[in-house]
Amino acid sequence: MPQLNPNPWFFIMLISWMTYSMIIQPKILSFLSTNQVSSKAPTIPNTKPWTWPWT
């Protein structure tokens, strides 16, 4: 069964993951901006319970 022979497919998978992790991933991560750390305390929203008209 040729699909059980890992010889060509393992090499293709290894090269694909190396390309992704070494070349593509750093380029993509450079576009993402992370949230800046803020020293402000988080605000808790003032919520009110919903009044149902039929109760």
All heavy atoms as TSV, in Angstrom:
chain	resi	resn	atom	element	x	y	z
A	1	MET	N	N	0.842	-1.177	0.000
A	1	MET	CA	C	0.000	0.000	0.000
A	1	MET	C	C	0.890	1.244	0.000
A	1	MET	O	O	1.621	1.484	0.960
A	1	MET	CB	C	-0.901	-0.005	1.225
A	1	MET	CG	C	-1.863	-1.164	1.269
A	1	MET	SD	S	-2.773	-1.163	2.799
A	1	MET	CE	C	-4.360	-0.794	2.187
A	2	PRO	N	N	0.825	2.036	-1.020
A	2	PRO	CA	C	1.749	3.178	-1.105
A	2	PRO	C	C	1.445	4.282	-0.112
A	2	PRO	O	O	2.326	5.040	0.251
A	2	PRO	CB	C	1.560	3.667	-2.539
A	2	PRO	CG	C	0.252	3.136	-2.975
A	2	PRO	CD	C	0.014	1.875	-2.206
A	3	GLN	N	N	0.194	4.403	0.350
A	3	GLN	CA	C	-0.108	5.477	1.287
A	3	GLN	C	C	0.504	5.224	2.667
A	3	GLN	O	O	0.584	6.126	3.485
A	3	GLN	CB	C	-1.613	5.715	1.400
A	3	GLN	CG	C	-2.392	4.588	2.032
A	3	GLN	CD	C	-2.925	3.592	1.006
A	3	GLN	OE1	O	-2.380	3.481	-0.076
A	3	GLN	NE2	N	-3.960	2.885	1.364
A	4	LEU	N	N	0.927	3.989	2.932
A	4	LEU	CA	C	1.556	3.692	4.211
A	4	LEU	C	C	3.064	3.897	4.176
A	4	LEU	O	O	3.723	3.797	5.193
A	4	LEU	CB	C	1.237	2.253	4.631
A	4	LEU	CG	C	-0.241	1.970	4.913
A	4	LEU	CD1	C	-0.425	0.509	5.278
A	4	LEU	CD2	C	-0.742	2.852	6.026
A	5	ASN	N	N	3.588	4.180	3.029
A	5	ASN	CA	C	5.015	4.433	2.910
A	5	ASN	C	C	5.281	5.888	3.299
A	5	ASN	O	O	4.914	6.808	2.569
A	5	ASN	CB	C	5.460	4.166	1.471
A	5	ASN	CG	C	6.940	4.368	1.298
A	5	ASN	OD1	O	7.672	4.568	2.258
A	5	ASN	ND2	N	7.386	4.327	0.063
A	6	PRO	N	N	5.907	6.151	4.450
A	6	PRO	CA	C	6.094	7.535	4.892
A	6	PRO	C	C	7.272	8.244	4.237
A	6	PRO	O	O	7.500	9.412	4.504
A	6	PRO	CB	C	6.335	7.378	6.388
A	6	PRO	CG	C	6.987	6.059	6.520
A	6	PRO	CD	C	6.358	5.188	5.447
A	7	ASN	N	N	7.977	7.558	3.386
A	7	ASN	CA	C	9.196	8.136	2.837
A	7	ASN	C	C	8.966	9.468	2.117
A	7	ASN	O	O	9.565	10.464	2.497
A	7	ASN	CB	C	9.876	7.120	1.922
A	7	ASN	CG	C	11.288	7.523	1.596
A	7	ASN	OD1	O	11.841	8.388	2.243
A	7	ASN	ND2	N	11.847	6.907	0.594
A	8	PRO	N	N	8.145	9.599	1.093
A	8	PRO	CA	C	8.018	10.923	0.457
A	8	PRO	C	C	7.124	11.873	1.243
A	8	PRO	O	O	7.371	13.079	1.267
A	8	PRO	CB	C	7.400	10.614	-0.905
A	8	PRO	CG	C	6.647	9.358	-0.703
A	8	PRO	CD	C	7.410	8.577	0.340
A	9	TRP	N	N	6.095	11.364	1.903
A	9	TRP	CA	C	5.118	12.236	2.543
A	9	TRP	C	C	5.646	12.856	3.827
A	9	TRP	O	O	5.311	13.992	4.146
A	9	TRP	CB	C	3.825	11.477	2.822
A	9	TRP	CG	C	3.281	10.881	1.578
A	9	TRP	CD1	C	3.199	9.572	1.264
A	9	TRP	CD2	C	2.801	11.588	0.428
A	9	TRP	NE1	N	2.676	9.416	0.015
A	9	TRP	CE2	C	2.422	10.639	-0.525
A	9	TRP	CE3	C	2.649	12.943	0.117
A	9	TRP	CZ2	C	1.901	10.994	-1.754
A	9	TRP	CZ3	C	2.131	13.295	-1.110
A	9	TRP	CH2	C	1.769	12.334	-2.028
A	10	PHE	N	N	6.463	12.146	4.542
A	10	PHE	CA	C	7.037	12.708	5.761
A	10	PHE	C	C	7.952	13.877	5.431
A	10	PHE	O	O	7.942	14.902	6.109
A	10	PHE	CB	C	7.788	11.629	6.544
A	10	PHE	CG	C	8.346	12.134	7.837
A	10	PHE	CD1	C	7.505	12.408	8.906
A	10	PHE	CD2	C	9.699	12.343	7.988
A	10	PHE	CE1	C	8.010	12.891	10.094
A	10	PHE	CE2	C	10.214	12.823	9.175
A	10	PHE	CZ	C	9.364	13.100	10.229
A	11	PHE	N	N	8.718	13.749	4.378
A	11	PHE	CA	C	9.609	14.827	3.974
A	11	PHE	C	C	8.813	16.053	3.529
A	11	PHE	O	O	9.168	17.186	3.874
A	11	PHE	CB	C	10.536	14.345	2.847
A	11	PHE	CG	C	11.508	15.383	2.393
A	11	PHE	CD1	C	12.569	15.756	3.199
A	11	PHE	CD2	C	11.353	15.999	1.164
A	11	PHE	CE1	C	13.457	16.726	2.785
A	11	PHE	CE2	C	12.236	16.966	0.744
A	11	PHE	CZ	C	13.292	17.324	1.557
A	12	ILE	N	N	7.742	15.853	2.793
A	12	ILE	CA	C	6.901	16.968	2.350
A	12	ILE	C	C	6.264	17.656	3.553
A	12	ILE	O	O	6.225	18.892	3.636
A	12	ILE	CB	C	5.831	16.465	1.359
A	12	ILE	CG1	C	6.506	16.032	0.058
A	12	ILE	CG2	C	4.784	17.532	1.097
A	12	ILE	CD1	C	5.588	15.318	-0.904
A	13	MET	N	N	5.758	16.868	4.508
A	13	MET	CA	C	5.161	17.447	5.704
A	13	MET	C	C	6.209	18.217	6.517
A	13	MET	O	O	5.941	19.321	7.015
A	13	MET	CB	C	4.537	16.361	6.572
A	13	MET	CG	C	3.817	16.905	7.778
A	13	MET	SD	S	3.401	15.662	8.996
A	13	MET	CE	C	5.011	15.284	9.661
A	14	LEU	N	N	7.375	17.669	6.649
A	14	LEU	CA	C	8.430	18.322	7.410
A	14	LEU	C	C	8.847	19.639	6.763
A	14	LEU	O	O	8.979	20.667	7.453
A	14	LEU	CB	C	9.626	17.370	7.523
A	14	LEU	CG	C	10.728	17.770	8.464
A	14	LEU	CD1	C	10.210	17.749	9.888
A	14	LEU	CD2	C	11.892	16.827	8.309
A	15	ILE	N	N	9.002	19.652	5.472
A	15	ILE	CA	C	9.374	20.886	4.772
A	15	ILE	C	C	8.252	21.913	4.857
A	15	ILE	O	O	8.501	23.111	5.025
A	15	ILE	CB	C	9.729	20.571	3.292
A	15	ILE	CG1	C	11.007	19.729	3.228
A	15	ILE	CG2	C	9.889	21.842	2.484
A	15	ILE	CD1	C	12.231	20.405	3.807
A	16	SER	N	N	7.005	21.464	4.785
A	16	SER	CA	C	5.877	22.383	4.889
A	16	SER	C	C	5.830	23.048	6.257
A	16	SER	O	O	5.641	24.267	6.364
A	16	SER	CB	C	4.570	21.641	4.654
A	16	SER	OG	O	4.552	21.049	3.392
A	17	TRP	N	N	6.001	22.275	7.312
A	17	TRP	CA	C	5.966	22.840	8.660
A	17	TRP	C	C	7.174	23.727	8.930
A	17	TRP	O	O	7.053	24.739	9.620
A	17	TRP	CB	C	5.878	21.734	9.701
A	17	TRP	CG	C	4.464	21.352	9.941
A	17	TRP	CD1	C	3.841	20.233	9.512
A	17	TRP	CD2	C	3.486	22.115	10.646
A	17	TRP	NE1	N	2.534	20.256	9.897
A	17	TRP	CE2	C	2.283	21.384	10.601
A	17	TRP	CE3	C	3.508	23.332	11.300
A	17	TRP	CZ2	C	1.115	21.863	11.188
A	17	TRP	CZ3	C	2.347	23.792	11.882
A	17	TRP	CH2	C	1.176	23.059	11.820
A	18	MET	N	N	8.301	23.374	8.395
A	18	MET	CA	C	9.479	24.233	8.566
A	18	MET	C	C	9.280	25.564	7.842
A	18	MET	O	O	9.645	26.619	8.361
A	18	MET	CB	C	10.739	23.523	8.049
A	18	MET	CG	C	11.130	22.320	8.875
A	18	MET	SD	S	11.579	22.741	10.539
A	18	MET	CE	C	13.246	23.233	10.278
A	19	THR	N	N	8.711	25.504	6.648
A	19	THR	CA	C	8.425	26.741	5.912
A	19	THR	C	C	7.442	27.597	6.679
A	19	THR	O	O	7.622	28.818	6.807
A	19	THR	CB	C	7.860	26.400	4.518
A	19	THR	OG1	O	8.782	25.572	3.835
A	19	THR	CG2	C	7.586	27.649	3.722
A	20	TYR	N	N	6.414	26.975	7.198
A	20	TYR	CA	C	5.412	27.736	7.956
A	20	TYR	C	C	6.016	28.349	9.207
A	20	TYR	O	O	5.835	29.532	9.483
A	20	TYR	CB	C	4.251	26.815	8.326
A	20	TYR	CG	C	3.259	27.466	9.241
A	20	TYR	CD1	C	2.387	28.436	8.765
A	20	TYR	CD2	C	3.217	27.149	10.588
A	20	TYR	CE1	C	1.483	29.054	9.602
A	20	TYR	CE2	C	2.312	27.759	11.428
A	20	TYR	CZ	C	1.453	28.711	10.936
A	20	TYR	OH	O	0.569	29.319	11.766
A	21	SER	N	N	6.735	27.559	9.983
A	21	SER	CA	C	7.217	28.054	11.272
A	21	SER	C	C	8.390	29.019	11.144
A	21	SER	O	O	8.555	29.897	11.986
A	21	SER	CB	C	7.583	26.886	12.174
A	21	SER	OG	O	8.660	26.169	11.629
A	22	MET	N	N	9.180	28.895	10.115
A	22	MET	CA	C	10.369	29.755	10.003
A	22	MET	C	C	10.132	31.010	9.156
A	22	MET	O	O	10.751	32.040	9.409
A	22	MET	CB	C	11.530	28.970	9.373
A	22	MET	CG	C	11.987	27.828	10.201
A	22	MET	SD	S	12.930	28.403	11.590
A	22	MET	CE	C	13.667	26.889	12.128
A	23	ILE	N	N	9.262	30.916	8.179
A	23	ILE	CA	C	9.118	32.031	7.234
A	23	ILE	C	C	7.761	32.706	7.364
A	23	ILE	O	O	7.670	33.925	7.547
A	23	ILE	CB	C	9.332	31.536	5.787
A	23	ILE	CG1	C	10.756	31.010	5.628
A	23	ILE	CG2	C	9.060	32.647	4.791
A	23	ILE	CD1	C	11.024	30.331	4.315
A	24	ILE	N	N	6.704	31.941	7.264
A	24	ILE	CA	C	5.366	32.540	7.177
A	24	ILE	C	C	4.884	33.036	8.532
A	24	ILE	O	O	4.333	34.142	8.638
A	24	ILE	CB	C	4.376	31.529	6.558
A	24	ILE	CG1	C	4.834	31.182	5.149
A	24	ILE	CG2	C	2.972	32.077	6.561
A	24	ILE	CD1	C	4.065	30.066	4.510
A	25	GLN	N	N	5.070	32.264	9.579
A	25	GLN	CA	C	4.541	32.636	10.890
A	25	GLN	C	C	5.130	33.952	11.418
A	25	GLN	O	O	4.369	34.796	11.900
A	25	GLN	CB	C	4.766	31.506	11.874
A	25	GLN	CG	C	4.097	31.724	13.199
A	25	GLN	CD	C	4.335	30.571	14.147
A	25	GLN	OE1	O	5.238	29.781	13.949
A	25	GLN	NE2	N	3.532	30.480	15.171
A	26	PRO	N	N	6.431	34.199	11.375
A	26	PRO	CA	C	6.927	35.500	11.857
A	26	PRO	C	C	6.395	36.685	11.048
A	26	PRO	O	O	6.158	37.753	11.601
A	26	PRO	CB	C	8.446	35.388	11.712
A	26	PRO	CG	C	8.718	33.934	11.734
A	26	PRO	CD	C	7.547	33.282	11.095
A	27	LYS	N	N	6.176	36.484	9.743
A	27	LYS	CA	C	5.631	37.578	8.938
A	27	LYS	C	C	4.194	37.883	9.331
A	27	LYS	O	O	3.785	39.041	9.374
A	27	LYS	CB	C	5.706	37.222	7.454
A	27	LYS	CG	C	7.112	37.253	6.918
A	27	LYS	CD	C	7.132	37.033	5.434
A	27	LYS	CE	C	8.556	37.130	4.931
A	27	LYS	NZ	N	8.626	37.116	3.479
A	28	ILE	N	N	3.417	36.849	9.618
A	28	ILE	CA	C	2.030	37.061	10.023
A	28	ILE	C	C	1.975	37.694	11.408
A	28	ILE	O	O	1.199	38.612	11.658
A	28	ILE	CB	C	1.256	35.734	9.988
A	28	ILE	CG1	C	1.096	35.275	8.544
A	28	ILE	CG2	C	-0.098	35.871	10.650
A	28	ILE	CD1	C	0.490	33.909	8.403
A	29	LEU	N	N	2.808	37.225	12.326
A	29	LEU	CA	C	2.777	37.757	13.685
A	29	LEU	C	C	3.258	39.205	13.762
A	29	LEU	O	O	2.914	39.911	14.705
A	29	LEU	CB	C	3.622	36.872	14.606
A	29	LEU	CG	C	3.019	35.512	14.926
A	29	LEU	CD1	C	3.973	34.698	15.772
A	29	LEU	CD2	C	1.692	35.661	15.636
A	30	SER	N	N	4.020	39.646	12.793
A	30	SER	CA	C	4.462	41.040	12.823
A	30	SER	C	C	3.314	42.001	12.523
A	30	SER	O	O	3.374	43.172	12.885
A	30	SER	CB	C	5.597	41.264	11.829
A	30	SER	OG	O	5.118	41.149	10.497
A	31	PHE	N	N	2.246	41.521	11.868
A	31	PHE	CA	C	1.097	42.368	11.577
A	31	PHE	C	C	0.122	42.451	12.741
A	31	PHE	O	O	-0.676	43.362	12.803
A	31	PHE	CB	C	0.339	41.853	10.351
A	31	PHE	CG	C	1.106	42.014	9.071
A	31	PHE	CD1	C	1.545	40.906	8.383
A	31	PHE	CD2	C	1.374	43.267	8.566
A	31	PHE	CE1	C	2.243	41.042	7.211
A	31	PHE	CE2	C	2.073	43.420	7.390
A	31	PHE	CZ	C	2.513	42.306	6.708
A	32	LEU	N	N	0.165	41.505	13.644
A	32	LEU	CA	C	-0.777	41.491	14.750
A	32	LEU	C	C	-0.288	42.400	15.864
A	32	LEU	O	O	0.871	42.335	16.264
A	32	LEU	CB	C	-0.933	40.068	15.296
A	32	LEU	CG	C	-1.495	39.035	14.318
A	32	LEU	CD1	C	-1.532	37.672	14.971
A	32	LEU	CD2	C	-2.887	39.439	13.894
A	33	SER	N	N	-1.156	43.234	16.337
A	33	SER	CA	C	-0.791	44.090	17.457
A	33	SER	C	C	-1.461	43.558	18.713
A	33	SER	O	O	-2.647	43.249	18.712
A	33	SER	CB	C	-1.216	45.534	17.206
A	33	SER	OG	O	-2.616	45.591	17.089
A	34	THR	N	N	-0.710	43.464	19.753
A	34	THR	CA	C	-1.259	42.981	21.017
A	34	THR	C	C	-1.829	44.158	21.798
A	34	THR	O	O	-1.475	45.311	21.564
A	34	THR	CB	C	-0.183	42.283	21.854
A	34	THR	OG1	O	0.875	43.214	22.084
A	34	THR	CG2	C	0.370	41.073	21.121
A	35	ASN	N	N	-2.704	43.871	22.706
A	35	ASN	CA	C	-3.267	44.922	23.550
A	35	ASN	C	C	-2.198	45.445	24.497
A	35	ASN	O	O	-1.450	44.683	25.093
A	35	ASN	CB	C	-4.449	44.387	24.359
A	35	ASN	CG	C	-5.616	44.035	23.484
A	35	ASN	OD1	O	-5.763	44.575	22.401
A	35	ASN	ND2	N	-6.438	43.127	23.956
A	36	GLN	N	N	-2.151	46.741	24.614
A	36	GLN	CA	C	-1.190	47.351	25.511
A	36	GLN	C	C	-1.654	47.173	26.955
A	36	GLN	O	O	-2.842	47.273	27.250
A	36	GLN	CB	C	-1.030	48.835	25.196
A	36	GLN	CG	C	-0.486	49.108	23.804
A	36	GLN	CD	C	0.920	48.582	23.633
A	36	GLN	OE1	O	1.724	48.598	24.566
A	36	GLN	NE2	N	1.211	48.077	22.451
A	37	VAL	N	N	-0.718	46.943	27.827
A	37	VAL	CA	C	-1.037	46.766	29.239
A	37	VAL	C	C	-1.414	48.119	29.817
A	37	VAL	O	O	-0.720	49.109	29.631
A	37	VAL	CB	C	0.164	46.164	29.986
A	37	VAL	CG1	C	-0.135	46.015	31.458
A	37	VAL	CG2	C	0.537	44.829	29.380
A	38	SER	N	N	-2.527	48.153	30.509
A	38	SER	CA	C	-3.013	49.404	31.079
A	38	SER	C	C	-2.936	49.328	32.594
A	38	SER	O	O	-3.195	48.290	33.197
A	38	SER	CB	C	-4.454	49.644	30.652
A	38	SER	OG	O	-4.952	50.781	31.271
A	39	SER	N	N	-2.592	50.446	33.202
A	39	SER	CA	C	-2.531	50.482	34.661
A	39	SER	C	C	-3.874	50.878	35.264
A	39	SER	O	O	-4.004	50.945	36.482
A	39	SER	CB	C	-1.442	51.447	35.121
A	39	SER	OG	O	-1.741	52.736	34.653
A	40	LYS	N	N	-4.857	51.203	34.411
A	40	LYS	CA	C	-6.176	51.564	34.906
A	40	LYS	C	C	-6.893	50.329	35.425
A	40	LYS	O	O	-6.732	49.239	34.899
A	40	LYS	CB	C	-7.032	52.163	33.783
A	40	LYS	CG	C	-6.813	53.623	33.577
A	40	LYS	CD	C	-7.739	54.272	32.561
A	40	LYS	CE	C	-8.789	53.444	31.945
A	40	LYS	NZ	N	-9.590	54.150	30.941
A	41	ALA	N	N	-7.689	50.547	36.463
A	41	ALA	CA	C	-8.494	49.455	36.990
A	41	ALA	C	C	-9.658	49.200	36.032
A	41	ALA	O	O	-10.210	50.136	35.459
A	41	ALA	CB	C	-9.024	49.803	38.376
A	42	PRO	N	N	-10.017	47.949	35.838
A	42	PRO	CA	C	-11.137	47.674	34.930
A	42	PRO	C	C	-12.442	48.211	35.503
A	42	PRO	O	O	-12.690	48.148	36.701
A	42	PRO	CB	C	-11.154	46.152	34.833
A	42	PRO	CG	C	-10.429	45.669	36.039
A	42	PRO	CD	C	-9.439	46.736	36.390
A	43	THR	N	N	-13.258	48.762	34.626
A	43	THR	CA	C	-14.536	49.312	35.073
A	43	THR	C	C	-15.603	48.234	35.008
A	43	THR	O	O	-15.666	47.473	34.053
A	43	THR	CB	C	-14.952	50.502	34.204
A	43	THR	OG1	O	-15.065	50.049	32.858
A	43	THR	CG2	C	-13.935	51.627	34.279
A	44	ILE	N	N	-16.431	48.199	36.030
A	44	ILE	CA	C	-17.519	47.235	36.087
A	44	ILE	C	C	-18.770	47.939	35.570
A	44	ILE	O	O	-19.145	48.999	36.088
A	44	ILE	CB	C	-17.723	46.722	37.526
A	44	ILE	CG1	C	-16.460	46.031	38.008
A	44	ILE	CG2	C	-18.917	45.791	37.589
A	44	ILE	CD1	C	-16.473	45.656	39.461
A	45	PRO	N	N	-19.410	47.394	34.544
A	45	PRO	CA	C	-20.592	48.075	34.010
A	45	PRO	C	C	-21.743	48.058	35.004
A	45	PRO	O	O	-21.936	47.102	35.748
A	45	PRO	CB	C	-20.931	47.272	32.759
A	45	PRO	CG	C	-20.294	45.949	32.971
A	45	PRO	CD	C	-19.096	46.180	33.829
A	46	ASN	N	N	-22.487	49.158	35.006
A	46	ASN	CA	C	-23.632	49.281	35.897
A	46	ASN	C	C	-24.840	48.669	35.183
A	46	ASN	O	O	-25.432	49.287	34.298
A	46	ASN	CB	C	-23.882	50.752	36.232
A	46	ASN	CG	C	-24.979	50.912	37.255
A	46	ASN	OD1	O	-25.460	49.941	37.822
A	46	ASN	ND2	N	-25.374	52.148	37.483
A	47	THR	N	N	-25.203	47.467	35.555
A	47	THR	CA	C	-26.305	46.779	34.894
A	47	THR	C	C	-27.540	46.806	35.776
A	47	THR	O	O	-27.445	46.781	36.999
A	47	THR	CB	C	-25.925	45.323	34.587
A	47	THR	OG1	O	-25.595	44.672	35.805
A	47	THR	CG2	C	-24.743	45.265	33.648
A	48	LYS	N	N	-28.682	46.867	35.122
A	48	LYS	CA	C	-29.955	46.856	35.830
A	48	LYS	C	C	-30.728	45.627	35.381
A	48	LYS	O	O	-30.657	45.247	34.211
A	48	LYS	CB	C	-30.749	48.105	35.509
A	48	LYS	CG	C	-30.060	49.378	35.955
A	48	LYS	CD	C	-30.846	50.589	35.539
A	48	LYS	CE	C	-30.057	51.844	35.885
A	48	LYS	NZ	N	-30.668	53.046	35.331
A	49	PRO	N	N	-31.509	45.021	36.272
A	49	PRO	CA	C	-32.281	43.861	35.839
A	49	PRO	C	C	-33.391	44.280	34.881
A	49	PRO	O	O	-33.924	45.384	34.955
A	49	PRO	CB	C	-32.830	43.300	37.140
A	49	PRO	CG	C	-32.799	44.426	38.100
A	49	PRO	CD	C	-31.642	45.296	37.693
A	50	TRP	N	N	-33.703	43.395	33.986
A	50	TRP	CA	C	-34.751	43.655	33.011
A	50	TRP	C	C	-36.112	43.464	33.664
A	50	TRP	O	O	-36.355	42.454	34.317
A	50	TRP	CB	C	-34.581	42.695	31.840
A	50	TRP	CG	C	-35.579	42.916	30.749
A	50	TRP	CD1	C	-36.740	42.259	30.591
A	50	TRP	CD2	C	-35.505	43.865	29.701
A	50	TRP	NE1	N	-37.402	42.709	29.496
A	50	TRP	CE2	C	-36.657	43.719	28.921
A	50	TRP	CE3	C	-34.571	44.831	29.340
A	50	TRP	CZ2	C	-36.906	44.489	27.806
A	50	TRP	CZ3	C	-34.818	45.603	28.223
A	50	TRP	CH2	C	-35.976	45.432	27.469
A	51	THR	N	N	-36.988	44.442	33.500
A	51	THR	CA	C	-38.334	44.309	34.046
A	51	THR	C	C	-39.254	43.826	32.942
A	51	THR	O	O	-39.476	44.513	31.950
A	51	THR	CB	C	-38.827	45.654	34.592
A	51	THR	OG1	O	-38.747	46.608	33.547
A	51	THR	CG2	C	-37.985	46.117	35.767
A	52	TRP	N	N	-39.775	42.644	33.133
A	52	TRP	CA	C	-40.674	42.071	32.150
A	52	TRP	C	C	-42.073	42.632	32.351
A	52	TRP	O	O	-42.565	42.714	33.471
A	52	TRP	CB	C	-40.689	40.548	32.280
A	52	TRP	CG	C	-39.348	39.950	32.017
A	52	TRP	CD1	C	-38.422	39.597	32.925
A	52	TRP	CD2	C	-38.790	39.658	30.737
A	52	TRP	NE1	N	-37.298	39.088	32.312
A	52	TRP	CE2	C	-37.508	39.108	30.953
A	52	TRP	CE3	C	-39.237	39.786	29.417
A	52	TRP	CZ2	C	-36.680	38.703	29.934
A	52	TRP	CZ3	C	-38.403	39.378	28.405
A	52	TRP	CH2	C	-37.148	38.857	28.657
A	53	PRO	N	N	-42.759	43.029	31.299
A	53	PRO	CA	C	-44.072	43.653	31.455
A	53	PRO	C	C	-45.150	42.674	31.896
A	53	PRO	O	O	-46.181	43.093	32.425
A	53	PRO	CB	C	-44.373	44.220	30.076
A	53	PRO	CG	C	-43.499	43.476	29.148
A	53	PRO	CD	C	-42.300	43.049	29.924
A	54	TRP	N	N	-44.982	41.391	31.720
A	54	TRP	CA	C	-46.031	40.450	32.064
A	54	TRP	C	C	-45.869	39.809	33.432
A	54	TRP	O	O	-46.614	38.936	33.798
A	54	TRP	CB	C	-46.149	39.352	31.007
A	54	TRP	CG	C	-44.858	38.635	30.760
A	54	TRP	CD1	C	-44.337	37.628	31.491
A	54	TRP	CD2	C	-43.941	38.907	29.720
A	54	TRP	NE1	N	-43.132	37.234	30.976
A	54	TRP	CE2	C	-42.872	38.011	29.873
A	54	TRP	CE3	C	-43.898	39.823	28.659
A	54	TRP	CZ2	C	-41.780	37.990	29.018
A	54	TRP	CZ3	C	-42.821	39.787	27.821
A	54	TRP	CH2	C	-41.774	38.893	27.999
A	55	THR	N	N	-44.864	40.255	34.213
A	55	THR	CA	C	-44.708	39.676	35.555
A	55	THR	C	C	-45.135	40.654	36.619
A	55	THR	O	O	-45.216	41.827	36.439
A	55	THR	CB	C	-43.245	39.276	35.826
A	55	THR	OG1	O	-42.436	40.416	35.674
A	55	THR	CG2	C	-42.834	38.171	34.902
